């Protein structure tokens, strides 16, 4: 089983429900969600919008390969209503965004996927949730402690600590 870290974001509609649904579908379709960060209210990054974002991060244990994870996250985005991806640094409002940040210690670059995510160390809205999962800044074999200390967290507000069980429907055996 591989450990995969995904960044989640939404700035349209019922933001908490968007993230809650994404976490459940990731658990159902990609692998077991083993940890979930708090959710953070953040300003849009890279574009202007009146809509703030709600961001978070999850750790998933999966048997899928990196491109399979990417394709399944993209399918989840489409099913939740995302109609287009950001291209060439042009960003816009979105109902859901699921970024594959890290996949174990895999380093890869292909036309579809770059691992680790190339802008992971530049974005407070990514690092704040990851900091919940890794307070010392060490994520797998990578040390993000310097990035976590130097990135701006201005305008980023922790909304709540997320109880994983609250976001996952566990199958209960009935007697």
ZARORO-822841 format. One record per residue: residue number from 1; residue in one letter; x, y negated, z negated of N, C-alpha, C, O, CB in turn. Coordinates in steps of 0.02 Angstrom, whole numbers, plus 50000, padded with zeros to 5 digits. Atoms other than C-alpha are relative to their C-alpha. Glycine has a CB too. Layout:
<atoms>
     i   aa    n.c1    n.c2    n.c3   ca.c1   ca.c2   ca.c3    c.c1    c.c2    c.c3    o.c1    o.c2    o.c3   cb.c1   cb.c2   cb.c3
   NUM    a       X       Y       Z       X       Y       Z       X       Y       Z       X       Y       Z       X       Y       Z
...
</atoms>
This chain:
<atoms>
     i   aa    n.c1    n.c2    n.c3   ca.c1   ca.c2   ca.c3    c.c1    c.c2    c.c3    o.c1    o.c2    o.c3   cb.c1   cb.c2   cb.c3
     1    x   50042   50059   50000   50000   50000   50000   50044   49938   50000   50093   49933   49963   49953   50000   49940
     2    x   49963   50063   49995   50062   49828   50046   49963   49946   49961   49901   49946   49960   50010   49979   50074
     3    x   50029   50058   50032   50033   49670   49944   49999   49943   50050   50050   49926   50080   50038   49980   49935
     4    x   50010   50053   49952   49964   49530   50050   49970   49940   49962   49927   49949   49918   49953   50022   50058
     5    x   50025   50060   50032   49932   49350   49996   49966   49957   50053   49996   49940   50105   50057   49960   49965
     6    x   50041   50039   49954   49795   49252   50082   49981   49934   49968   49963   49932   49909   49938   50039   50021
     7    x   50025   50065   50022   49754   49067   50067   49930   49991   50028   49916   50010   50084   50046   49943   50024
     8    x   50070   50010   49981   49570   49020   50073   49983   49926   49996   50005   49891   49951   49953   50041   49955
     9    x   50022   50069   50002   49491   48853   50114   49934   49990   50035   49918   50026   50082   50053   49955   50030
    10    x   50064   50018   49970   49323   48776   50156   49984   49928   49984   50000   49904   49929   49943   50048   49976
    11    x   50023   50068   50015   49253   48600   50172   49931   49985   50029   49914   49927   50041   50050   49950   50025
    12    x   50068   50010   49973   49078   48628   50240   49951   50045   49963   49968   50100   49940   49999   50016   50076
    13    x   50052   49959   50029   48915   48691   50167   50010   50012   49926   50039   49971   49891   49996   50066   50036
    14    x   49993   49980   50070   48909   48781   49999   50070   50030   49993   50080   50089   50005   49944   50052   49979
    15    x   49929   49981   49999   49096   48788   49973   50015   50059   49954   50051   50105   49974   50042   49941   49979
    16    x   49987   49944   50045   49097   48902   49822   49972   50065   50029   50004   50117   50025   49969   49986   49930
    17    x   50029   49940   49970   48980   49025   49909   50041   50023   50061   50049   50083   50072   49926   49986   50022
    18    x   49956   49982   49944   49091   49019   50064   50060   50040   49976   50077   50092   50004   50023   49938   50040
    19    x   49941   49965   50027   49242   49068   49960   49980   50066   49967   50015   50117   49976   50037   49956   49949
    20    x   50023   49939   50033   49145   49195   49858   49987   50055   50053   50007   50112   50044   49936   49987   49959
    21    x   50015   49952   49946   49083   49280   50018   50064   50024   50033   50072   50084   50046   49953   49969   50052
    22    x   49937   49981   49968   49256   49277   50096   50038   50049   49955   50065   50099   49980   50043   49938   50013
    23    x   49964   49955   50046   49333   49358   49940   49967   50069   50001   50002   50120   50004   49999   49972   49928
    24    x   50035   49935   49999   49199   49495   49941   50014   50037   50065   50028   50097   50065   49924   49989   49992
    25    x   49989   49968   49936   49220   49529   50127   50072   50022   50009   50085   50073   50040   49979   49954   50057
    26    x   49929   49979   49999   49410   49533   50111   50007   50065   49961   50041   50111   49983   50046   49944   49970
    27    x   49997   49939   50041   49389   49662   49973   49969   50059   50036   49996   50115   50033   49964   49988   49933
    28    x   50035   49947   49964   49269   49763   50080   50035   50022   50063   50032   50081   50081   49930   49979   50016
    29    x   49976   49986   49932   49361   49753   50246   50076   50003   50008   50100   50028   50059   49973   49949   50046
    30    x   49927   50003   49993   49547   49727   50213   50034   50043   49947   50080   50080   49963   50025   49927   49996
    31    x   49970   49962   50054   49590   49802   50045   49977   49972   49933   49940   49923   49930   50076   50000   50005
    32    x   50021   50020   50067   49569   49785   49858   50029   49933   49981   50090   49924   49980   50019   50053   49949
    33    x   49978   50065   50027   49577   49606   49796   50019   50012   49928   49977   50029   49886   49943   49944   50007
    34    x   49975   49985   50067   49686   49625   49641   50009   49938   49957   50012   49943   49896   50065   50036   50004
    35    x   49997   50062   50038   49702   49442   49591   49971   49943   50041   49974   49942   50102   50072   49984   49978
    36    x   50033   50057   49970   49613   49279   49626   50020   49938   49960   50016   49938   49898   49922   50009   50001
    37    x   49981   50062   50033   49673   49103   49587   49938   49961   49980   49882   49979   49997   50044   49957   50046
    38    x   50053   50050   50010   49569   48961   49520   49985   49969   50068   50023   49975   50115   50021   49946   49948
    39    x   50016   50038   49940   49481   48858   49651   50021   49928   49987   50016   49903   49931   49923   50005   50017
    40    x   49975   50068   50004   49551   48685   49686   49964   49956   50050   49957   49973   50108   50076   49997   50011
    41    x   50028   50050   49955   49464   48533   49757   50058   49958   50026   50098   49932   49987   49946   49956   49963
    42    x   49944   50035   49969   49581   48450   49880   49976   49955   50057   49922   49965   50085   50052   50051   50027
    43    x   50014   50044   49943   49584   48313   50010   50018   50036   50064   50060   50081   50063   50039   49933   49994
    44    x   49980   49970   49936   49591   48360   50194   50075   49986   50013   50101   49935   49993   49957   49971   50058
    45    x   49929   50005   49985   49769   48388   50255   50008   50001   50076   49985   50048   50109   50041   50059   49967
    46    x   49987   50001   49928   49822   48337   50431   49945   49970   50042   49951   49967   50103   50014   50069   50023
    47    x   50054   50032   49963   49658   48253   50478   49957   49961   49950   49962   49971   49890   49957   50052   50040
    48    x   50043   50042   50042   49530   48129   50413   49929   50030   50001   49903   50048   50053   49999   49926   50026
    49    x   50068   49975   50006   49362   48190   50348   49970   49973   49935   50007   49960   49887   49998   50079   50001
    50    x   50035   50019   50061   49232   48137   50221   49990   50060   49953   49971   50051   49895   49932   49969   50017
    51    x   50012   49938   50038   49224   48318   50161   50064   50025   49967   50113   50038   50000   49972   50054   50047
    52    x   49943   49971   50036   49343   48377   50025   49999   50076   50011   49949   50105   50031   49997   49982   49924
    53    x   49993   49928   49994   49406   48556   50028   49995   50033   49932   50007   50002   49880   50067   50018   50033
    54    x   49993   49956   50057   49391   48696   49904   50048   50055   50023   50035   50089   50073   49930   50029   49975
    55    x   49947   49953   49981   49548   48806   49910   50013   50050   49945   50000   50037   49886   50064   49962   50017
    56    x   49980   49949   50047   49606   48965   49828   50048   50048   50033   50066   50040   50091   49938   50038   49973
    57    x   49956   49948   49973   49719   49116   49851   49983   50067   49969   49959   50070   49912   50075   49982   49988
    58    x   50011   49933   50025   49702   49303   49833   50060   50044   50016   50097   50032   50064   49936   50030   50031
    59    x   49953   49946   49985   49818   49452   49822   49958   50060   50018   49909   50076   49983   50048   50015   49938
    60    x   50037   49942   49976   49758   49603   49918   50049   50058   50009   50103   50049   50035   49963   49984   50067
    61    x   49961   49940   49985   49826   49780   49919   49966   50035   50058   49907   50051   50055   50006   50048   49937
    62    x   50030   49974   49938   49801   49853   50092   50045   50052   50032   50106   50054   50021   49987   49943   50049
    63    x   49963   49953   49958   49853   49994   50206   50007   49974   50071   50040   50006   50113   49965   50069   50000
    64    x   49998   50029   49933   49832   49883   50359   50067   49967   50014   50101   49944   49968   49944   49948   50009
    65    x   49940   50035   49978   49978   49815   50458   49985   49926   50007   49927   49907   50011   50027   50031   50068
    66    x   50012   50073   49998   50003   49625   50469   49952   49976   50054   49907   49937   50040   50064   49965   50009
    67    x   50044   50024   49947   49918   49600   50638   49928   50024   49990   49881   49990   50008   50025   50023   50068
    68    x   50067   49976   50016   49771   49707   50582   49968   49956   49947   49908   49940   49952   50002   50074   49976
    69    x   50025   50046   50051   49753   49597   50428   49978   49934   50033   49924   49909   50019   50053   49987   49945
    70    x   50016   50063   49965   49758   49442   50539   49935   50007   50038   49891   49964   50033   50057   49980   50047
    71    x   50060   49991   49959   49625   49510   50657   49938   50007   49957   49885   49982   49975   50008   50062   50046
    72    x   50058   49993   50044   49511   49558   50514   49982   49935   49965   49923   49920   49955   50013   50055   49947
    73    x   50016   50066   50030   49528   49388   50430   49967   49955   50052   49921   49918   50035   50065   49966   49972
    74    x   50031   50040   49947   49487   49306   50596   49928   50022   50013   49885   49980   50026   50041   50005   50065
    75    x   50069   49975   49992   49333   49418   50614   49956   49975   49943   49899   49955   49955   49999   50078   50003
    76    x   50038   50026   50057   49277   49367   50439   49985   49926   50010   49928   49904   49999   50039   50011   49934
    77    x   50011   50071   49987   49300   49184   50485   49944   49990   50051   49899   49949   50041   50065   49966   50027
    78    x   50052   50006   49949   49194   49206   50642   49931   50018   49972   49882   49984   49985   50017   50045   50060
    79    x   50064   49978   50027   49058   49301   50548   49971   49949   49950   49911   49944   49942   50007   50068   49966
    80    x   50023   50052   50047   49050   49162   50418   49982   49935   50035   49957   49888   50003   50054   49987   49948
    81    x   50022   50058   49962   49023   49035   50557   50055   49956   50028   50040   49904   50057   49957   49960   49958
    82    x   49947   50041   49971   49194   48969   50605   50000   50009   50075   50001   50065   50100   50070   50018   49970
    83    x   50007   49996   49927   49186   48927   50789   50066   49990   50037   50072   50010   50095   49951   49949   50023
    84    x   49936   50009   49966   49365   48876   50828   50056   49993   49949   50045   49972   49892   49999   49937   50046
    85    x   49941   50005   50042   49540   48883   50756   50036   49935   50015   50027   49905   50068   50048   50061   50011
    86    x   49958   50058   49989   49658   48738   50734   50055   50018   50050   50084   50072   50045   50031   49973   49933
    87    x   49951   49986   49948   49775   48726   50883   50048   49941   50005   50027   49883   50005   49965   50013   50068
    88    x   49948   50050   49991   49939   48631   50900   49996   49943   49949   50005   49885   49967   49996   49971   50071
    89    x   50001   50051   50053   49920   48540   50734   49939   49955   50001   49938   49904   49966   50060   49959   50005
    90    x   50062   50039   49999   49745   48474   50774   49950   50037   49955   49927   50091   49971   49972   49991   50073
    91    x   50043   49968   50050   49637   48511   50622   49931   49967   50000   49923   49910   50022   50031   49995   49931
    92    x   50067   50026   50005   49451   48488   50592   49964   50033   49942   49989   50081   49912   49961   50010   50066
    93    x   50041   49970   50052   49314   48526   50466   49988   50073   50017   49984   50092   50076   49932   49962   49991
    94    x   50012   49929   49988   49283   48711   50442   49963   50032   49943   49972   50014   49884   50066   50037   50012
    95    x   50040   49964   50050   49164   48825   50352   50044   50048   49961   50030   50062   49902   49942   50037   50033
    96    x   49954   49955   50035   49306   48945   50310   50066   50001   50038   50068   49997   50099   49970   50071   49993
    97    x   49933   49991   49971   49492   48960   50339   50035   50052   49956   50039   50044   49895   50041   49931   50002
    98    x   49963   49948   50036   49588   49116   50290   50068   50005   50032   50074   50025   50090   49962   50069   50001
    99    x   49932   49998   49974   49777   49105   50311   50038   50058   49969   50038   50067   49909   50036   49934   49986
   100    x   49955   49947   50022   49892   49254   50300   50066   49967   49982   50104   49946   50025   50010   50056   50055
   101    x   49941   50036   50025   50030   49179   50192   50061   50044   49996   50115   50026   50020   49985   49970   49933
   102    x   49945   49953   50010   50138   49328   50147   49975   50071   50006   49919   50087   49986   50034   49989   49930
   103    x   50015   49929   49996   50140   49513   50185   50063   50035   49976   50112   50042   50013   49979   50022   50073
   104    x   49940   49971   50031   50261   49601   50066   50059   49955   50014   50054   49894   50008   50013   50073   50027
   105    x   49940   50040   49983   50436   49546   50117   50010   49997   50075   50066   49985   50099   50062   50029   49967
   106    x   49997   50000   49927   50396   49553   50303   50016   49929   50026   49984   49881   50005   49935   50026   50031
   107    x   49984   50062   49963   50476   49417   50410   49988   50017   50073   50019   50063   50100   50074   49975   49986
   108    x   50014   49987   49929   50406   49410   50585   49978   49937   50035   49951   49890   50004   49946   50055   50007
   109    x   50024   50055   49959   50371   49291   50726   49976   50029   50065   50014   50060   50102   50055   49945   50011
   110    x   50029   49977   49937   50254   49333   50868   49954   49944   50024   49941   49896   49987   49960   50068   49991
   111    x   50046   50052   49976   50137   49230   50977   49938   49993   49955   49908   49939   49952   49979   50015   50071
   112    x   50060   50001   50042   49995   49276   50857   50012   49983   49927   49969   49954   49894   49966   50065   50004
   113    x   49990   50003   50071   50076   49275   50686   50073   49987   49982   50119   50016   50011   49977   50065   49968
   114    x   49935   50012   50029   50224   49204   50591   49995   50012   49926   49951   49986   49892   50025   49927   50015
   115    x   49997   49985   50071   50268   49273   50420   50070   49990   49974   50119   50007   50009   49978   50073   49986
   116    x   50053   50031   50039   50292   49203   50296   49970   49941   50039   49998   49917   50088   50026   49976   49932
   117    x   50034   50057   49967   50170   49065   50345   50050   49942   50004   50082   49925   49954   49935   49979   49960
   118    x   49947   50050   49991   50281   48927   50417   49994   49936   49959   50044   49902   49948   50003   49982   50072
   119    x   50008   50062   50038   50206   48783   50315   49981   50012   49927   49955   49967   49894   49947   49957   50034
   120    x   50020   49982   50068   50179   48872   50149   50031   49953   49949   49998   49935   49900   50020   50072   49985
   121    x   49965   50042   50049   50307   48763   50058   49986   49926   50005   50011   49887   49965   50072   50010   50007
   122    x   50015   50071   49989   50238   48597   50123   49933   49979   49973   49918   49919   49970   50003   49985   50074
   123    x   50070   50015   50014   50060   48608   50062   49982   50013   49927   49982   50071   49904   49956   50041   50045
   124    x   50021   49993   50069   50006   48575   49884   49936   50041   49993   49927   50077   49944   49990   49933   49969
   125    x   50063   49963   50004   49834   48648   49923   50010   50075   50008   49966   50114   49992   49952   49975   50053
   126    x   49982   49930   49996   49921   48814   49960   50039   50020   49938   50026   50073   49908   50041   50015   50064
   127    x   49956   49982   50056   50051   48810   49822   49964   49997   49932   49980   50036   49887   50059   49953   49998
   128    x   50036   50003   50064   49931   48759   49681   49966   50066   49984   49975   50092   49929   49948   49942   50001
   129    x   50030   49935   50015   49828   48919   49697   50053   50056   49991   50045   50099   49949   49951   50019   50055
   130    x   49948   49949   50008   49986   49024   49721   50035   49994   49933   50056   50043   49903   50052   49994   50057
   131    x   49969   50012   50065   50057   48945   49564   49960   50035   49945   49989   50058   49895   50006   49924   49985
   132    x   50041   49962   50047   49910   49023   49470   50020   50073   49999   50023   50105   49946   49925   49993   50017
   133    x   49983   49929   49994   49960   49194   49533   50073   50014   49982   50089   50069   49959   49987   50024   50071
   134    x   49928   49993   50013   50149   49165   49511   50027   49938   49966   50058   49896   49999   50038   50013   50066
   135    x   49980   50061   50035   50185   49034   49377   50075   49986   50004   50095   49928   50001   49980   50005   49928
   136    x   49927   50012   49997   50375   49060   49391   50024   49982   50071   50083   49968   50080   50036   50062   49976
   137    x   49981   50019   49931   50373   49024   49580   50029   50056   50041   50042   50047   50100   50048   49945   49997
   138    x   49973   49943   49963   50439   49196   49628   49942   50041   50027   49903   50069   49989   50047   50043   49955
   139    x   50052   49962   49966   50325   49278   49754   50034   50053   50041   50068   50039   50090   49955   49953   50044
   140    x   49965   49944   49968   50383   49450   49807   50075   49985   49995   50100   49975   49939   49977   50009   50075
   141    x   49928   50014   50002   50565   49421   49855   50017   49928   50016   50076   49910   50022   50036   50046   50048
   142    x   49988   50069   49981   50543   49237   49896   49994   49955   49938   49953   49966   49894   49950   49977   50053
   143    x   50000   50047   50055   50579   49094   49777   49971   49934   50024   50004   49896   50061   50071   49990   49970
   144    x   50034   50062   49981   50455   48952   49799   50000   49950   49943   49965   49900   49946   49928   50014   50022
   145    x   50001   50044   50059   50494   48871   49631   50019   49929   50018   49988   49882   49992   50048   50028   49947
   146    x   49980   50069   49980   50582   48721   49711   49944   49966   50038   49928   49908   50025   50064   50002   50042
   147    x   50056   50029   49962   50440   48694   49834   49942   49984   49953   49909   49932   49960   49976   50049   50055
   148    x   50055   50012   50048   50315   48710   49690   50013   49939   49957   49967   49905   49936   49990   50062   49956
   149    x   49983   50059   50039   50410   48576   49594   49999   49937   50041   49983   49883   50015   50069   50009   49969
   150    x   49991   50061   49960   50435   48456   49739   49940   49980   50042   49935   49922   50062   50059   50009   50045
   151    x   50057   50018   49958   50272   48463   49836   49952   49954   49961   49949   49957   49899   49962   50064   50024
   152    x   50048   50045   50032   50140   48331   49800   49935   50037   49984   49907   50072   50027   49986   49939   50044
   153    x   50064   49973   50021   49988   48387   49702   49949   49944   49990   49897   49954   49959   50007   50042   49936
   154    x   50044   50057   50007   49909   48215   49710   49931   50015   50030   49927   50040   50086   50031   49938   50032
   155    x   50068   49989   49975   49720   48227   49728   49977   50072   49996   49922   50087   50019   49996   49976   50070
   156    x   50020   49929   50006   49717   48414   49690   49974   50011   49930   50009   50000   49881   50060   50048   50016
   157    x   50032   49990   50065   49596   48457   49550   49978   50072   49992   49943   50100   50034   49939   49953   49992
   158    x   50021   49931   50016   49575   48628   49472   49926   49999   49982   49905   49962   49937   50042   50030   49943
   159    x   50072   49998   50011   49390   48668   49478   49981   50048   49944   49944   50031   49899   49963   50019   50063
   160    x   50018   49950   50050   49379   48826   49376   50049   50058   50005   50080   50070   50057   49927   50024   50009
   161    x   49963   49938   49998   49471   48981   49327   49952   50053   50025   49897   50059   49999   50031   50019   49930
   162    x   50044   49952   49969   49399   49119   49433   50007   50069   49969   50062   50097   49967   50013   50004   50074
   163    x   50002   49932   50025   49350   49282   49353   49988   50045   50060   49935   50041   50092   49945   50010   49945
   164    x   50004   49958   49941   49382   49412   49488   49936   50040   50001   49905   50047   50054   50060   50047   50002
   165    x   50061   49959   50002   49236   49519   49430   49938   49959   50021   49890   49987   50048   49989   50028   49930
   166    x   50056   50043   49981   49120   49370   49456   49993   49997   50076   49938   49988   50103   50009   49929   49972
   167    x   50000   50009   49928   49168   49365   49639   49996   50065   50039   49986   50065   50100   50061   49963   50021
   168    x   50004   49935   49967   49167   49551   49677   49942   50040   49972   49934   50046   49911   50065   50039   49993
   169    x   50054   49957   50022   49014   49660   49671   50030   50070   49992   50050   50101   50041   49940   50000   50051
   170    x   49973   49933   50013   49073   49820   49590   49943   50050   50005   49888   50039   49979   50034   50004   49930
   171    x   50049   49946   49996   48980   49979   49633   49996   50033   49932   50045   50059   49906   50018   50051   50055
   172    x   50011   49968   50065   48906   50044   49474   49964   50065   50010   49916   50069   50048   49960   49954   49952
   173    x   50034   49935   49996   48860   50226   49454   49938   49997   49957   49940   49975   49900   50048   50058   49978
   174    x   50062   49998   50037   48682   50249   49402   49987   50071   49978   49994   50118   50018   49941   49972   50041
   175    x   50013   49932   50027   48637   50396   49291   49932   50023   50020   49912   50079   50003   50007   50002   49924
</atoms>
